[in-house]
Amino acid sequence: MTEAGLPYRRGEGREAPSIREQLNRVEHFQTVADVFKQLDDTTRIRIFWLLCHCEECVLNISSLLEMSSPAVSHHLRPLKNSGLIVSRRVGKEVYYRAADSEESRLLHKMIEQVMEITCPDLWG
């Protein structure tokens, strides 16, 4: 889009410069894409959903999902890197839970709505 306007004018309003400005902020759209990349794997969604409801260590997550610990760790890494989950260490054990962020809350709500289940309201 050029500064002169849109090729097809259908009543371009005052919001057009603002829309152009937002579309040029590719890094913002990349952030959204990175969060949604977490949805490309059923196991990752299951782990995230579990961690929205409780804090767990890798061994317990492995047991609940009937998976090996290395496989669970493989899925935890991108969830943590994306900021959807956080961890804390207690001695030798690391516990994971959903991050207290708008992105985590929105993703959890979306999962809840798509699956048509009602989850306990964890964030008030």
N, C-alpha and C positions, 0 to 999 in steps of 0.2 A: 504494500500500500504506500502510496506516495503522499507527500504533504498536501498536494493539490486536492486530494479526496479519493473517493472510491471510483472505480471504473464505471460502475452502474449506480447511479444516484437514485435512491429510493427514500429520500428524506433523511439523509445523513444528519444526525442531530449533534447536540453539544457533547454527547458522550463519546463520539468517534475518536478524538485525540486521547482520551483516557483509555479506551479499549486498545488503541495502537500501542500506547505506553506499556500496558500490561502484557500484551502479546510479545513485546520485545524483551521482556524479562524471562528469558529462556530458563535461567537458573531456578526460578520459582516453579516452573512446570516440571523441571527435572527432579526437584524435591518431591513433588506429588508422584511422579513416575517411580521414583525409588521406593516410596512407601507402598505403592501398589504392586511392585515387583514381589513383595512378600506374599502376595495372594496367589502366586503361581504354583504353590505347592501345598497339597492337602495336609501333610504332616506339619508344616510350619504354621498353618492356620489352626490346627488342633492344639499345638503347643502354645501358641499365643492365646487362644481362647482359655485354655487351662490356667495360664498365668494371669489372666484377668480376674480369676476367682480365688487364687491362692498363690502363696509363695512356695516354690519347691526347688529341691536340688536335682541334679542330673539323674541320680539313681532313682529317685521317686518318679520323675517324669518318664524315665526309661521303663519302669515297671508299669506305670499307668497306660503307656502306649504300646507296651510289649515290643520294645525296640532295644537295641544295644545302646550303651552309654555313648560310644563314639558317634553313632548315627544321630542321637539327640544333640550332642555337642555341635555337630555339623550344622544342624538347623538353628541352634541358639545363636551362633555367631552372627549371621546376617540380621537376625531380629535385633540383636544388641547393637550392631553397627548402625542400623537404621534408626535407633533411638526408641523403638517400640517396647523394648524390655530393658530392665536395669538389673544389676546384680549386687550382692553384698557377700562378703566373705565372713564366715564364722569358723575360726580355726582353719582346718583343711577343707572345709565344705563351702561351696558357693551356692547361694540361693538366688533364684530368679523370680521376678514378678513383672507384670505389665508396668510400663512407665506411667507416671501421673502426668500425662500430657494430653493435649487436645487431639493429637493424631491417634493416640492409643484409644481414647474414649470413642472417637468417631469410628475407628475400625472395629472396635468391639460392638458398638451399636449396629453397624452394618452387618456384621456376622450374625448377630442376634435377629435382626429383621429378616435377612435372607433365609435363615434356618427356621424362622417362625417359632423361636423359643423365647422364653422370658428368663433372663438371668437376674440374679440379685443385683441391686443397685449399689455398686461398690464405691462410687465417687460422690455420693450424696445426692 
